[in-house]
């Protein structure tokens, strides 16, 4: 396979699991990271050892110019991008009355503008080929909303609206745009949870366990496959039944 997948936030957690899952499907992988260069380079080495053509790139997805530069590098290196996984994101737990303007702007810059930046720069070559898949990562809190995470919930709800609108616009060009909304997943984003918190959350989940990055990566891999060719504009909850 000569198809190429770009994954943002790919050095750890869901992004790393997605890169590994797509590599197993035969995709060449371009991994975008912001700070975790050592982890990204290690993942690239591991993928190459398994026979995957892989490369990693440092980029702050909230910067339009940085994404432009890295997209040009990726397209020169791989020639085309067939799948774009917009996974990079940040979270913050804070009372609404304690959220600063800086907190709000940074949340939307990464979680929403980051997706705009990546789609804006990778989408034109998909449109010209009339082929491509975009997979955006939201959250169950973008569907339901979470106390003490108003800015996070709002940004993830915006990702859902973005997905549905873009799916309608680029569908005639043969491009699918879908959204995955994970629940509580065992990643660095939830590393601060103690044993009691984990037990309480597990008790609230119908499947009685916290999810793994692999659970989410399996859905991403499906949406990137030809089996999902007639699916677009949809939101897929991977949350163990916590939000129905």
Secondary structure, DSSP 8 states (H G I E B T S, - for coil): ---EEEEESTTSHHHHHHHHHHHHTT-EEEEEESS-HHHHHHHHHHHHHTT--EEEEE--TT-HHHHHHHHHHHHHHHS---EEEE---------GGG--HHHHHHHHIIIIIHHHHHHHHHHHHHHHHT-EEEEEE--HHHHH--TT-HHHHHHHHHHHHHHHHHHHHHGGGTEEEEEEEE-SBSSGGGTT--HHHHHHHHHHSTT-S-B-HHHHHHHHHHHHSGGGTT--S-EEEESTTS--
